[in-house]
Amino acid sequence: MEDDDSIALSAVEHFAFCPRQVYLIHAEGQFAANRFTVEGDLLHRRVTDGEDESRPGVRICRSLHLVSRRLGVRGIADVVEFRDGVPLPVEYKRGARTGRRCEQVQLALQAMCLEEMLGVLVPQGCIWHGKSRRRESIAIDQPLRDEAADLVAQARTCLAAARAPTAVPGRHCDACSLRPLCLPNVTNGSSAAAWTRHHLGGACANTTTSST
């Protein structure tokens, strides 16, 4: 898959959460950690670093590589449980909030990848929430599938653009680790890198000139 134009499943989730975020991470290569990202990484390591296992009636596969050539996406599922031959993707999230559409879209894409790879119907998936330690069952219905496919196309268009989308400040910015790089209230649609060059480049050049 490395020689085609497929995009990461995580990029589609990021786009569904915030188009500006996906551009900064996947187009500009910017990243910053905070408490929430560290907690999420630790949770994923505990889940995905273990061995595959079998229990009565279920086979549990961890860090399963996924691909859909039809959609042009690739990624890794945290866990896929096989129950009587039917795959059940299980995505692990650190928080307790349910009903997050961006997470449901990511899960739907995992299900659609499994269907294409294995030739079986995947009607359902689950999101395990670390704070509540509960599973949220998600029906992979047609509206969710259509929305997921549409977001793949939108994310691909976003990543091919020459500049980052305009920031839309909101509550979703509060916990975002990229906020210091995104500067949602001041960049007015520029990427953080472009904003820095525009506003600080001239000052740096003048300082260099005056010191010579």
QUIGITA-V715252 format. One line per field, one symbol per residue. ss: DSSP state (a for helix, b for strand, c for the rest). A space follows every 50 residues. Layout:
# QUIGITA-V715252
ss: ???
This chain:
# QUIGITA-V715252
ss: ccccccbbaaaaaaaaacaaaaaaaaacccccccaaaaaaaaaaaaaacc ccbbbccbbbbbbbbbbbccccbbbbbbbbbbbccbbbbbbbbccccccc aaaaaaaaaaaaaaaaaacccccbbbbbbccccbbbbbbccaaaaaaaaa aaaaaaaaaaccccccccccaaacccccaaaacccccccccaaaaaaaaa aaaaaaaaaacc
